Amino acid sequence: MSNVVEQHNEVVGRIEKVCKRSNRAASEVALIVVSKTFGPEDITPLLDDNCRVFGENRVQEAQSKWVDLKQQYSDIELHLIGPLQSNKAEDAVALFDVIQTIDREKIAKAIGKEMEKQGRKLKLFVQVNTGSEPQKAGILPGEAVGFVKKCQEDFGLEIAGLMCIPPFDENPGPHFALLRKLAEGTGVSELSMGMSGDFETAVEFGATSVRVGSAIFGGRG
């Protein structure tokens, strides 16, 4: 068994333990394998072990490997978890199945237009900047409820959930709690939160998906 498969299985086991401790079913939490900077040779062992949910940060990098991989493995679910520029909306809608980083009106409009044009219906998340960090993408917490409503009512988008990346130097728990509260206020049910260093905490706070890369692949390629 390849090392990445072993490490993936270890992460799955850790998620299952937290779910049991939190009285949650393990099936409630999706593990998104973050494969940014890794090539097909690194990803294929996981695909051959029936892993099907992956996350990428950049559209162009994802195109270089996932167009071919999706032809070989037709049931892949590919998530865009990095910032999206409006000029990449066409490519993003064509390749990805889930976009987690809708964070401004321009992107919401572009995604809506491209889904209609291409006849594709993607699962969409709004990214919330829970730490109100000026250098980080995401809707500010105080604007999140209104923005989700605008996406739904003005742009006709079905928003499945919210996503966040807490400040790296802060306790993530309060940020996960804030995202859950905002989700309750908007009526969306899915929470994408938690990465390699804090996914167990995220599961305790109600994450429905966690984004794990380095705990599976090791250091970036």
N, CA and C atoms as a LAMMPS dump frame, in Angstrom:
ITEM: TIMESTEP
0
ITEM: NUMBER OF ATOMS
663
ITEM: BOX BOUNDS ff ff ff
-5.0000000000000000e+02 5.0000000000000000e+02
-5.0000000000000000e+02 5.0000000000000000e+02
-5.0000000000000000e+02 5.0000000000000000e+02
ITEM: ATOMS id mol type element x y z
1 1 1 N 0.861 -1.205 0
2 1 2 C 0 0 0
3 1 3 C 0.889 1.244 0
4 2 1 N 0.553 2.202 -0.841
5 2 2 C 1.37 3.401 -0.919
6 2 3 C 1.25 4.226 0.356
7 3 1 N 2.287 5.037 0.605
8 3 2 C 2.33 5.846 1.822
9 3 3 C 1.158 6.821 1.885
10 4 1 N 0.802 7.425 0.738
11 4 2 C -0.298 8.388 0.752
12 4 3 C -1.619 7.704 1.097
13 5 1 N -1.782 6.477 0.66
14 5 2 C -3.007 5.737 0.984
15 5 3 C -3.052 5.443 2.48
16 6 1 N -1.934 5.046 3.037
17 6 2 C -1.876 4.79 4.48
18 6 3 C -2.198 6.053 5.268
19 7 1 N -1.619 7.169 4.843
20 7 2 C -1.852 8.427 5.562
21 7 3 C -3.291 8.911 5.378
22 8 1 N -3.851 8.68 4.2
23 8 2 C -5.264 9.003 3.986
24 8 3 C -6.144 8.186 4.928
25 9 1 N -5.854 6.898 5.024
26 9 2 C -6.649 6.039 5.901
27 9 3 C -6.515 6.446 7.361
28 10 1 N -5.322 6.942 7.725
29 10 2 C -5.119 7.413 9.099
30 10 3 C -5.98 8.641 9.383
31 11 1 N -6.045 9.563 8.425
32 11 2 C -6.892 10.748 8.588
33 11 3 C -8.357 10.345 8.695
34 12 1 N -8.781 9.412 7.852
35 12 2 C -10.16 8.917 7.931
36 12 3 C -10.445 8.356 9.32
37 13 1 N -9.491 7.589 9.855
38 13 2 C -9.66 7.02 11.19
39 13 3 C -9.771 8.089 12.266
40 14 1 N -8.993 9.14 12.128
41 14 2 C -9.059 10.24 13.103
42 14 3 C -10.406 10.957 13.026
43 15 1 N -10.918 11.139 11.811
44 15 2 C -12.236 11.75 11.657
45 15 3 C -13.3 10.872 12.309
46 16 1 N -13.207 9.572 12.095
47 16 2 C -14.195 8.645 12.662
48 16 3 C -14.177 8.685 14.192
49 17 1 N -12.993 8.812 14.776
50 17 2 C -12.892 8.881 16.239
51 17 3 C -13.558 10.137 16.78
52 18 1 N -13.315 11.256 16.121
53 18 2 C -13.93 12.515 16.562
54 18 3 C -15.446 12.445 16.397
55 19 1 N -15.899 11.874 15.306
56 19 2 C -17.343 11.748 15.085
57 19 3 C -17.986 10.899 16.179
58 20 1 N -17.343 9.818 16.525
59 20 2 C -17.88 8.944 17.574
60 20 3 C -17.944 9.688 18.896
61 21 1 N -16.889 10.435 19.196
62 21 2 C -16.833 11.213 20.434
63 21 3 C -17.881 12.325 20.447
64 22 1 N -18.219 12.834 19.269
65 22 2 C -19.156 13.958 19.148
66 22 3 C -20.579 13.499 18.835
67 23 1 N -20.793 12.192 18.882
68 23 2 C -22.114 11.627 18.562
69 23 3 C -22.577 12.003 17.161
70 24 1 N -21.637 11.956 16.221
71 24 2 C -21.949 12.201 14.825
72 24 3 C -21.636 10.947 14.017
73 25 1 N -22.36 10.763 12.929
74 25 2 C -22.038 9.675 12.006
75 25 3 C -20.86 10.096 11.142
76 26 1 N -19.909 9.197 10.945
77 26 2 C -18.744 9.52 10.124
78 26 3 C -19.151 9.907 8.704
79 27 1 N -20.27 9.396 8.241
80 27 2 C -20.749 9.704 6.889
81 27 3 C -21.179 11.161 6.746
82 28 1 N -21.298 11.87 7.863
83 28 2 C -21.686 13.292 7.822
84 28 3 C -20.521 14.194 7.417
85 29 1 N -19.303 13.661 7.432
86 29 2 C -18.11 14.487 7.173
87 29 3 C -17.371 13.978 5.941
88 30 1 N -17.289 14.813 4.916
89 30 2 C -16.55 14.462 3.698
90 30 3 C -15.091 14.897 3.836
91 31 1 N -14.192 14.033 3.454
92 31 2 C -12.766 14.352 3.447
93 31 3 C -12.373 14.78 2.036
94 32 1 N -12 16.054 1.897
95 32 2 C -11.525 16.58 0.624
96 32 3 C -10 16.504 0.63
97 33 1 N -9.451 15.713 -0.258
98 33 2 C -8 15.56 -0.355
99 33 3 C -7.443 16.731 -1.166
100 34 1 N -6.637 17.561 -0.526
101 34 2 C -6.096 18.755 -1.186
102 34 3 C -4.83 18.363 -1.94
103 35 1 N -4.942 18.362 -3.265
104 35 2 C -3.871 17.828 -4.113
105 35 3 C -3.078 18.907 -4.828
106 36 1 N -3.225 20.156 -4.399
107 36 2 C -2.47 21.241 -5.054
108 36 3 C -0.97 20.964 -4.975
109 37 1 N -0.276 21.278 -6.02
110 37 2 C 1.175 21.111 -6.225
111 37 3 C 1.602 19.658 -6.43
112 38 1 N 0.68 18.717 -6.357
113 38 2 C 1.035 17.315 -6.587
114 38 3 C 0.513 16.85 -7.931
115 39 1 N 1.3 16.023 -8.61
116 39 2 C 0.959 15.575 -9.952
117 39 3 C 0.158 14.291 -9.971
118 40 1 N -0.236 13.861 -11.158
119 40 2 C -1.029 12.638 -11.302
120 40 3 C -0.368 11.413 -10.681
121 41 1 N 0.957 11.362 -10.728
122 41 2 C 1.645 10.207 -10.163
123 41 3 C 1.468 10.112 -8.649
124 42 1 N 1.277 11.254 -8.013
125 42 2 C 1.04 11.27 -6.561
126 42 3 C -0.422 10.987 -6.232
127 43 1 N -1.314 11.404 -7.126
128 43 2 C -2.755 11.31 -6.883
129 43 3 C -3.312 9.939 -7.234
130 44 1 N -2.744 9.305 -8.263
131 44 2 C -3.299 8.046 -8.781
132 44 3 C -3.419 6.938 -7.735
133 45 1 N -2.449 6.751 -6.821
134 45 2 C -2.638 5.71 -5.803
135 45 3 C -3.915 5.897 -4.98
136 46 1 N -4.272 7.149 -4.717
137 46 2 C -5.503 7.415 -3.973
138 46 3 C -6.727 7.122 -4.833
139 47 1 N -6.669 7.501 -6.11
140 47 2 C -7.771 7.198 -7.018
141 47 3 C -7.975 5.697 -7.14
142 48 1 N -6.878 4.969 -7.211
143 48 2 C -6.966 3.515 -7.329
144 48 3 C -7.475 2.872 -6.042
145 49 1 N -7.417 3.629 -4.954
146 49 2 C -7.954 3.144 -3.668
147 49 3 C -9.371 3.687 -3.436
148 50 1 N -9.988 4.178 -4.504
149 50 2 C -11.385 4.648 -4.489
150 50 3 C -11.6 5.979 -3.778
151 51 1 N -10.557 6.785 -3.603
152 51 2 C -10.76 8.165 -3.16
153 51 3 C -11.27 8.957 -4.364
154 52 1 N -12.277 9.775 -4.144
155 52 2 C -12.877 10.467 -5.279
156 52 3 C -13.088 11.971 -5.066
157 53 1 N -12.822 12.489 -3.88
158 53 2 C -13.105 13.894 -3.597
159 53 3 C -11.779 14.634 -3.376
160 54 1 N -11.5 15.613 -4.247
161 54 2 C -10.217 16.311 -4.222
162 54 3 C -10.427 17.824 -4.301
163 55 1 N -9.44 18.552 -3.813
164 55 2 C -9.501 20.007 -3.832
165 55 3 C -8.255 20.611 -4.448
166 56 1 N -8.454 21.662 -5.223
167 56 2 C -7.342 22.375 -5.862
168 56 3 C -7.493 23.87 -5.625
169 57 1 N -6.36 24.586 -5.576
170 57 2 C -6.369 26.023 -5.308
171 57 3 C -6.448 26.882 -6.563
172 58 1 N -5.89 26.388 -7.66
173 58 2 C -5.783 27.218 -8.86
174 58 3 C -6.386 26.507 -10.071
175 59 1 N -7.126 27.264 -10.85
176 59 2 C -7.799 26.7 -12.012
177 59 3 C -6.792 26.16 -13.015
178 60 1 N -5.772 26.941 -13.336
179 60 2 C -4.823 26.538 -14.373
180 60 3 C -4.061 25.282 -13.974
181 61 1 N -3.627 25.211 -12.726
182 61 2 C -2.927 24.005 -12.274
183 61 3 C -3.842 22.799 -12.326
184 62 1 N -5.088 22.986 -11.907
185 62 2 C -6.05 21.878 -11.916
186 62 3 C -6.286 21.364 -13.332
187 63 1 N -6.356 22.278 -14.299
188 63 2 C -6.575 21.865 -15.687
189 63 3 C -5.45 20.964 -16.186
190 64 1 N -4.226 21.23 -15.727
191 64 2 C -3.072 20.503 -16.236
192 64 3 C -3.084 19.028 -15.849
193 65 1 N -3.862 18.658 -14.822
194 65 2 C -3.862 17.253 -14.416
195 65 3 C -5.256 16.628 -14.357
196 66 1 N -6.262 17.427 -14.014
197 66 2 C -7.574 16.829 -13.751
198 66 3 C -8.418 16.626 -14.997
199 67 1 N -8.147 17.308 -16.084
200 67 2 C -8.903 17.056 -17.321
201 67 3 C -8.716 15.599 -17.73
202 68 1 N -7.473 15.152 -17.74
203 68 2 C -7.191 13.759 -18.112
204 68 3 C -7.654 12.782 -17.036
205 69 1 N -7.405 13.104 -15.773
206 69 2 C -7.794 12.186 -14.692
207 69 3 C -9.308 11.998 -14.635
208 70 1 N -10.053 13.07 -14.916
209 70 2 C -11.517 12.959 -14.892
210 70 3 C -12.038 12.07 -16.029
211 71 1 N -11.285 11.999 -17.114
212 71 2 C -11.671 11.095 -18.196
213 71 3 C -11.429 9.641 -17.804
214 72 1 N -10.395 9.427 -16.99
215 72 2 C -10.075 8.062 -16.555
216 72 3 C -10.956 7.606 -15.388
217 73 1 N -11.303 8.558 -14.517
218 73 2 C -12.111 8.251 -13.331
219 73 3 C -13.33 9.194 -13.365
220 74 1 N -14.416 8.707 -13.901
221 74 2 C -15.541 9.583 -14.234
222 74 3 C -16.319 10.093 -13.034
223 75 1 N -16.135 9.483 -11.862
224 75 2 C -16.933 9.875 -10.694
225 75 3 C -16.181 10.771 -9.717
226 76 1 N -15.127 11.419 -10.171
227 76 2 C -14.376 12.358 -9.332
228 76 3 C -15.241 13.577 -9.01
229 77 1 N -15.129 14.062 -7.764
230 77 2 C -15.756 15.325 -7.361
231 77 3 C -14.631 16.307 -7.047
232 78 1 N -14.502 17.325 -7.886
233 78 2 C -13.376 18.253 -7.763
234 78 3 C -13.848 19.595 -7.213
235 79 1 N -13.195 20.028 -6.133
236 79 2 C -13.543 21.272 -5.449
237 79 3 C -12.504 22.347 -5.73
238 80 1 N -12.964 23.54 -6.059
239 80 2 C -12.07 24.701 -6.11
240 80 3 C -12.087 25.333 -4.727
241 81 1 N -10.92 25.346 -4.075
242 81 2 C -10.844 25.848 -2.7
243 81 3 C -9.938 27.071 -2.592
244 82 1 N -9.467 27.563 -3.739
245 82 2 C -8.647 28.764 -3.756
246 82 3 C -9.395 29.914 -4.394
247 83 1 N -8.861 31.135 -4.31
248 83 2 C -9.534 32.306 -4.861
249 83 3 C -9.741 32.198 -6.366
250 84 1 N -10.844 32.747 -6.817
251 84 2 C -11.21 32.672 -8.227
252 84 3 C -11.304 34.07 -8.827
253 85 1 N -10.657 34.259 -9.956
254 85 2 C -10.774 35.504 -10.712
255 85 3 C -11.904 35.346 -11.731
256 86 1 N -12.608 36.432 -12.005
257 86 2 C -13.768 36.349 -12.884
258 86 3 C -13.397 35.89 -14.291
259 87 1 N -12.166 36.193 -14.746
260 87 2 C -11.77 35.766 -16.092
261 87 3 C -11.484 34.27 -16.177
262 88 1 N -11.514 33.589 -15.025
263 88 2 C -11.329 32.132 -14.992
264 88 3 C -12.645 31.406 -14.722
265 89 1 N -13.743 32.152 -14.676
266 89 2 C -15.037 31.545 -14.328
267 89 3 C -15.442 30.481 -15.345
268 90 1 N -15.235 30.759 -16.627
269 90 2 C -15.615 29.789 -17.659
270 90 3 C -14.878 28.471 -17.468
271 91 1 N -13.57 28.549 -17.269
272 91 2 C -12.77 27.337 -17.083
273 91 3 C -13.134 26.632 -15.784
274 92 1 N -13.389 27.405 -14.736
275 92 2 C -13.719 26.815 -13.437
276 92 3 C -15.026 26.03 -13.496
277 93 1 N -16.038 26.609 -14.132
278 93 2 C -17.328 25.928 -14.237
279 93 3 C -17.222 24.676 -15.1
280 94 1 N -16.37 24.719 -16.107
281 94 2 C -16.207 23.566 -16.993
282 94 3 C -15.526 22.396 -16.296
283 95 1 N -14.604 22.684 -15.38
284 95 2 C -13.789 21.629 -14.777
285 95 3 C -14.257 21.182 -13.398
286 96 1 N -14.615 22.135 -12.555
287 96 2 C -14.916 21.81 -11.159
288 96 3 C -16.372 21.394 -10.978
289 97 1 N -16.604 20.668 -9.89
290 97 2 C -17.954 20.257 -9.507
291 97 3 C -18.478 21.078 -8.339
292 98 1 N -17.554 21.631 -7.566
293 98 2 C -17.889 22.441 -6.396
294 98 3 C -16.968 23.654 -6.371
295 99 1 N -17.527 24.831 -6.15
296 99 2 C -16.715 26.037 -5.957
297 99 3 C -16.985 26.551 -4.55
298 100 1 N -15.924 26.601 -3.744
299 100 2 C -16.08 26.943 -2.325
300 100 3 C -15.743 28.391 -2.02
301 101 1 N -15.36 29.158 -3.021
302 101 2 C -14.75 30.459 -2.724
303 101 3 C -15.481 31.636 -3.371
304 102 1 N -16.787 31.6 -3.395
305 102 2 C -17.532 32.768 -3.855
306 102 3 C -17.448 33.829 -2.759
307 103 1 N -16.882 34.981 -3.093
308 103 2 C -16.602 35.967 -2.05
309 103 3 C -16.918 37.406 -2.451
310 104 1 N -17.535 37.577 -3.624
311 104 2 C -17.925 38.927 -4.034
312 104 3 C -18.945 38.815 -5.157
313 105 1 N -19.675 39.913 -5.365
314 105 2 C -20.768 39.903 -6.33
315 105 3 C -20.287 39.569 -7.739
316 106 1 N -19.141 40.12 -8.135
317 106 2 C -18.639 39.903 -9.486
318 106 3 C -18.444 38.421 -9.774
319 107 1 N -17.905 37.688 -8.797
320 107 2 C -17.692 36.253 -8.961
321 107 3 C -19.023 35.515 -8.979
322 108 1 N -19.936 35.901 -8.101
323 108 2 C -21.253 35.25 -8.049
324 108 3 C -21.963 35.378 -9.392
325 109 1 N -21.935 36.578 -9.956
326 109 2 C -22.586 36.807 -11.254
327 109 3 C -21.909 35.983 -12.352
328 110 1 N -20.585 35.981 -12.35
329 110 2 C -19.846 35.265 -13.395
330 110 3 C -20.113 33.765 -13.335
331 111 1 N -20.143 33.218 -12.131
332 111 2 C -20.403 31.783 -11.972
333 111 3 C -21.823 31.453 -12.418
334 112 1 N -22.78 32.278 -12.01
335 112 2 C -24.164 32.054 -12.412
336 112 3 C -24.323 32.08 -13.923
337 113 1 N -23.685 33.05 -14.561
338 113 2 C -23.761 33.194 -16.019
339 113 3 C -23.154 31.974 -16.719
340 114 1 N -22 31.519 -16.214
341 114 2 C -21.328 30.384 -16.848
342 114 3 C -22.078 29.074 -16.631
343 115 1 N -22.661 28.87 -15.475
344 115 2 C -23.427 27.648 -15.251
345 115 3 C -24.606 27.574 -16.212
346 116 1 N -25.271 28.709 -16.406
347 116 2 C -26.4 28.742 -17.333
348 116 3 C -25.927 28.498 -18.768
349 117 1 N -24.828 29.136 -19.128
350 117 2 C -24.285 29.019 -20.487
351 117 3 C -23.847 27.583 -20.788
352 118 1 N -23.214 26.939 -19.81
353 118 2 C -22.663 25.596 -20.027
354 118 3 C -23.647 24.484 -19.671
355 119 1 N -24.766 24.856 -19.084
356 119 2 C -25.734 23.838 -18.676
357 119 3 C -25.224 22.953 -17.562
358 120 1 N -24.406 23.52 -16.691
359 120 2 C -23.863 22.775 -15.555
360 120 3 C -24.371 23.39 -14.255
361 121 1 N -24.631 22.549 -13.275
362 121 2 C -25.083 23.011 -11.974
363 121 3 C -24.074 22.566 -10.926
364 122 1 N -23.289 23.508 -10.43
365 122 2 C -22.26 23.204 -9.446
366 122 3 C -22.784 23.447 -8.036
367 123 1 N -22.181 22.756 -7.088
368 123 2 C -22.449 23.063 -5.677
369 123 3 C -21.597 24.276 -5.304
370 124 1 N -22.2 25.246 -4.627
371 124 2 C -21.528 26.507 -4.351
372 124 3 C -21.478 26.814 -2.86
373 125 1 N -20.331 27.358 -2.44
374 125 2 C -20.131 27.812 -1.073
375 125 3 C -19.722 29.282 -1.083
376 126 1 N -20.08 29.992 -0.045
377 126 2 C -19.599 31.353 0.166
378 126 3 C -18.449 31.305 1.161
379 127 1 N -17.328 31.919 0.792
380 127 2 C -16.184 31.982 1.705
381 127 3 C -16.335 33.175 2.637
382 128 1 N -16.174 32.914 3.931
383 128 2 C -16.293 33.955 4.952
384 128 3 C -14.928 34.189 5.586
385 129 1 N -14.535 35.438 5.657
386 129 2 C -13.27 35.83 6.277
387 129 3 C -13.526 36.037 7.773
388 130 1 N -13.562 34.923 8.503
389 130 2 C -13.981 34.973 9.914
390 130 3 C -13.053 35.812 10.775
391 131 1 N -11.796 35.958 10.361
392 131 2 C -10.847 36.751 11.127
393 131 3 C -10.761 38.195 10.666
394 132 1 N -11.588 38.555 9.668
395 132 2 C -11.565 39.912 9.094
396 132 3 C -10.14 40.344 8.747
397 133 1 N -9.378 39.429 8.152
398 133 2 C -7.988 39.711 7.798
399 133 3 C -7.952 40.449 6.445
400 134 1 N -7.308 41.613 6.401
401 134 2 C -7.321 42.415 5.171
402 134 3 C -6.669 41.717 3.979
403 135 1 N -5.72 40.825 4.235
404 135 2 C -5.009 40.168 3.138
405 135 3 C -5.698 38.913 2.65
406 136 1 N -6.777 38.528 3.295
407 136 2 C -7.423 37.252 2.976
408 136 3 C -8.753 37.458 2.274
409 137 1 N -9.046 36.564 1.341
410 137 2 C -10.32 36.613 0.627
411 137 3 C -11.458 36.214 1.556
412 138 1 N -12.664 36.587 1.145
413 138 2 C -13.846 36.179 1.909
414 138 3 C -14.721 37.35 2.298
415 139 1 N -16.008 37.063 2.404
416 139 2 C -16.977 38.053 2.863
417 139 3 C -16.785 38.279 4.354
418 140 1 N -16.876 39.508 4.806
419 140 2 C -16.767 39.786 6.235
420 140 3 C -17.958 39.174 6.96
421 141 1 N -17.759 38.728 8.194
422 141 2 C -18.837 38.047 8.922
423 141 3 C -20.141 38.848 8.984
424 142 1 N -20.023 40.165 9.193
425 142 2 C -21.223 40.985 9.309
426 142 3 C -22 41.13 8.011
427 143 1 N -21.359 40.773 6.893
428 143 2 C -22 40.904 5.582
429 143 3 C -22.419 39.554 5.001
430 144 1 N -22.083 38.473 5.706
431 144 2 C -22.262 37.136 5.138
432 144 3 C -23.73 36.781 4.905
433 145 1 N -24.573 37.043 5.878
434 145 2 C -25.983 36.67 5.746
435 145 3 C -26.619 37.411 4.576
436 146 1 N -26.364 38.714 4.484
437 146 2 C -26.906 39.511 3.393
438 146 3 C -26.377 39.082 2.039
439 147 1 N -25.089 38.7 1.996
440 147 2 C -24.494 38.287 0.725
441 147 3 C -25.086 36.973 0.241
442 148 1 N -25.258 36.031 1.147
443 148 2 C -25.871 34.752 0.758
444 148 3 C -27.276 34.987 0.217
445 149 1 N -28.015 35.834 0.896
446 149 2 C -29.38 36.144 0.457
447 149 3 C -29.366 36.784 -0.934
448 150 1 N -28.414 37.676 -1.171
449 150 2 C -28.297 38.331 -2.481
450 150 3 C -27.971 37.306 -3.564
451 151 1 N -27.064 36.398 -3.263
452 151 2 C -26.718 35.347 -4.226
453 151 3 C -27.951 34.525 -4.592
454 152 1 N -28.749 34.229 -3.577
455 152 2 C -29.932 33.406 -3.803
456 152 3 C -31.027 34.161 -4.552
457 153 1 N -31.314 35.361 -4.105
458 153 2 C -32.468 36.085 -4.629
459 153 3 C -32.158 36.901 -5.878
460 154 1 N -31.004 37.543 -5.92
461 154 2 C -30.682 38.412 -7.058
462 154 3 C -29.979 37.668 -8.194
463 155 1 N -29.15 36.679 -7.837
464 155 2 C -28.374 35.986 -8.856
465 155 3 C -28.886 34.581 -9.14
466 156 1 N -29.883 34.13 -8.367
467 156 2 C -30.481 32.817 -8.597
468 156 3 C -29.563 31.65 -8.309
469 157 1 N -28.611 31.837 -7.408
470 157 2 C -27.665 30.775 -7.071
471 157 3 C -28.158 29.973 -5.87
472 158 1 N -27.965 28.676 -5.929
473 158 2 C -28.241 27.827 -4.773
474 158 3 C -26.947 27.689 -3.976
475 159 1 N -26.918 28.3 -2.813
476 159 2 C -25.73 28.243 -1.958
477 159 3 C -25.877 27.074 -0.988
478 160 1 N -24.954 26.127 -1.077
479 160 2 C -25.042 24.926 -0.252
480 160 3 C -24.499 25.14 1.146
481 161 1 N -23.479 26.016 1.268
482 161 2 C -22.854 26.164 2.571
483 161 3 C -21.858 27.309 2.633
484 162 1 N -21.13 27.342 3.742
485 162 2 C -20.119 28.363 3.985
486 162 3 C -18.759 27.701 4.184
487 163 1 N -17.721 28.457 3.875
488 163 2 C -16.35 27.971 4.01
489 163 3 C -15.506 29.027 4.703
490 164 1 N -14.525 28.604 5.496
491 164 2 C -13.618 29.578 6.115
492 164 3 C -12.222 28.999 6.273
493 165 1 N -11.253 29.906 6.419
494 165 2 C -9.863 29.574 6.742
495 165 3 C -9.478 30.48 7.912
496 166 1 N -9.484 29.981 9.143
497 166 2 C -9.164 30.836 10.292
498 166 3 C -7.735 31.362 10.229
499 167 1 N -7.451 32.466 10.91
500 167 2 C -6.066 32.952 11.005
501 167 3 C -5.164 31.85 11.553
502 168 1 N -3.984 31.706 10.957
503 168 2 C -3.115 30.572 11.318
504 168 3 C -2.606 30.644 12.745
505 169 1 N -2.59 31.857 13.327
506 169 2 C -1.999 32.016 14.654
507 169 3 C -3.055 32.174 15.76
508 170 1 N -4.291 31.797 15.458
509 170 2 C -5.359 31.902 16.451
510 170 3 C -6.017 30.543 16.685
511 171 1 N -6.629 30.41 17.845
512 171 2 C -7.418 29.223 18.135
513 171 3 C -8.547 29.129 17.109
514 172 1 N -8.626 28.035 16.35
515 172 2 C -9.64 27.972 15.301
516 172 3 C -11.065 27.784 15.816
517 173 1 N -11.199 27.292 17.04
518 173 2 C -12.52 26.982 17.57
519 173 3 C -13.534 28.114 17.465
520 174 1 N -13.211 29.319 17.94
521 174 2 C -14.17 30.423 17.829
522 174 3 C -14.539 30.761 16.387
523 175 1 N -13.611 30.566 15.463
524 175 2 C -13.899 30.836 14.054
525 175 3 C -14.864 29.793 13.488
526 176 1 N -14.664 28.536 13.874
527 176 2 C -15.583 27.489 13.432
528 176 3 C -16.972 27.701 14.038
529 177 1 N -17.001 28.136 15.293
530 177 2 C -18.286 28.406 15.937
531 177 3 C -19.005 29.56 15.246
532 178 1 N -18.248 30.585 14.854
533 178 2 C -18.835 31.721 14.152
534 178 3 C -19.405 31.284 12.811
535 179 1 N -18.666 30.473 12.077
536 179 2 C -19.154 30.027 10.773
537 179 3 C -20.446 29.217 10.926
538 180 1 N -20.475 28.369 11.937
539 180 2 C -21.692 27.576 12.172
540 180 3 C -22.874 28.482 12.492
541 181 1 N -22.643 29.512 13.299
542 181 2 C -23.714 30.455 13.642
543 181 3 C -24.204 31.199 12.395
544 182 1 N -23.271 31.617 11.553
545 182 2 C -23.64 32.314 10.32
546 182 3 C -24.435 31.394 9.396
547 183 1 N -24.042 30.13 9.343
548 183 2 C -24.77 29.172 8.505
549 183 3 C -26.203 29.021 8.985
550 184 1 N -26.367 28.98 10.282
551 184 2 C -27.719 28.891 10.842
552 184 3 C -28.54 30.12 10.46
553 185 1 N -27.886 31.283 10.445
554 185 2 C -28.571 32.526 10.1
555 185 3 C -28.955 32.631 8.64
556 186 1 N -28.227 31.906 7.787
557 186 2 C -28.523 31.955 6.353
558 186 3 C -29.381 30.784 5.899
559 187 1 N -29.497 29.784 6.754
560 187 2 C -30.299 28.621 6.392
561 187 3 C -29.578 27.602 5.535
562 188 1 N -28.252 27.738 5.367
563 188 2 C -27.496 26.736 4.608
564 188 3 C -27.019 25.651 5.573
565 189 1 N -26.773 24.48 5.036
566 189 2 C -26.528 23.334 5.909
567 189 3 C -25.1 22.81 5.913
568 190 1 N -24.272 23.238 4.966
569 190 2 C -22.942 22.647 4.879
570 190 3 C -21.864 23.619 5.356
571 191 1 N -20.856 23.054 6.005
572 191 2 C -19.756 23.839 6.563
573 191 3 C -18.433 23.22 6.124
574 192 1 N -17.69 23.937 5.286
575 192 2 C -16.368 23.492 4.878
576 192 3 C -15.349 24.221 5.745
577 193 1 N -14.785 23.512 6.698
578 193 2 C -13.83 24.145 7.615
579 193 3 C -12.941 23.07 8.222
580 194 1 N -11.697 23.458 8.451
581 194 2 C -10.729 22.521 9.003
582 194 3 C -9.761 22.042 7.944
583 195 1 N -8.452 22.132 8.277
584 195 2 C -7.394 21.658 7.393
585 195 3 C -6.503 20.702 8.191
586 196 1 N -5.315 20.413 7.673
587 196 2 C -4.485 19.364 8.283
588 196 3 C -4.239 19.581 9.771
589 197 1 N -4.055 20.849 10.175
590 197 2 C -3.704 21.106 11.567
591 197 3 C -4.872 21.221 12.523
592 198 1 N -6.083 21.327 11.985
593 198 2 C -7.213 21.581 12.89
594 198 3 C -8.512 20.891 12.472
595 199 1 N -8.414 19.871 11.601
596 199 2 C -9.653 19.272 11.101
597 199 3 C -10.442 18.548 12.187
598 200 1 N -9.755 18.022 13.189
599 200 2 C -10.491 17.345 14.27
600 200 3 C -11.331 18.346 15.069
601 201 1 N -10.763 19.519 15.324
602 201 2 C -11.529 20.573 15.995
603 201 3 C -12.722 20.984 15.138
604 202 1 N -12.503 21.088 13.835
605 202 2 C -13.582 21.482 12.933
606 202 3 C -14.734 20.482 12.97
607 203 1 N -14.403 19.203 13.004
608 203 2 C -15.446 18.169 13.074
609 203 3 C -16.25 18.318 14.365
610 204 1 N -15.556 18.618 15.453
611 204 2 C -16.25 18.821 16.732
612 204 3 C -17.232 19.989 16.654
613 205 1 N -16.912 20.984 15.837
614 205 2 C -17.766 22.168 15.702
615 205 3 C -18.797 22.039 14.574
616 206 1 N -18.867 20.866 13.965
617 206 2 C -19.932 20.627 13
618 206 3 C -19.553 20.651 11.54
619 207 1 N -18.272 20.605 11.218
620 207 2 C -17.86 20.595 9.806
621 207 3 C -18.54 19.457 9.059
622 208 1 N -18.997 19.746 7.842
623 208 2 C -19.516 18.689 6.98
624 208 3 C -18.49 18.288 5.933
625 209 1 N -17.433 19.091 5.795
626 209 2 C -16.295 18.696 4.962
627 209 3 C -15.039 19.331 5.524
628 210 1 N -13.939 18.595 5.434
629 210 2 C -12.634 19.103 5.869
630 210 3 C -11.676 18.989 4.687
631 211 1 N -10.715 19.913 4.614
632 211 2 C -9.811 20.002 3.481
633 211 3 C -8.398 19.654 3.95
634 212 1 N -7.943 18.458 3.631
635 212 2 C -6.688 17.958 4.202
636 212 3 C -5.699 17.619 3.09
637 213 1 N -4.522 18.239 3.149
638 213 2 C -3.494 17.971 2.159
639 213 3 C -2.213 17.429 2.753
640 214 1 N -1.509 18.253 3.56
641 214 2 C -0.19 17.862 4.032
642 214 3 C -0.211 16.64 4.953
643 215 1 N -1.294 16.432 5.683
644 215 2 C -1.385 15.25 6.547
645 215 3 C -1.485 13.962 5.728
646 216 1 N -1.801 14.104 4.437
647 216 2 C -1.894 12.95 3.548
648 216 3 C -0.666 12.84 2.654
649 217 1 N -0.282 13.95 2.042
650 217 2 C 0.815 13.943 1.075
651 217 3 C 2.177 14.264 1.687
652 218 1 N 2.201 14.833 2.889
653 218 2 C 3.45 15.334 3.434
654 218 3 C 3.709 16.732 2.912
655 219 1 N 4.978 17.144 2.862
656 219 2 C 5.317 18.488 2.396
657 219 3 C 4.924 18.679 0.95
658 220 1 N 4.696 19.949 0.593
659 220 2 C 4.258 20.257 -0.768
660 220 3 C 5.317 19.895 -1.802
661 221 1 N 4.829 19.398 -2.931
662 221 2 C 5.719 19.038 -4.022
663 221 3 C 6.32 20.26 -4.69
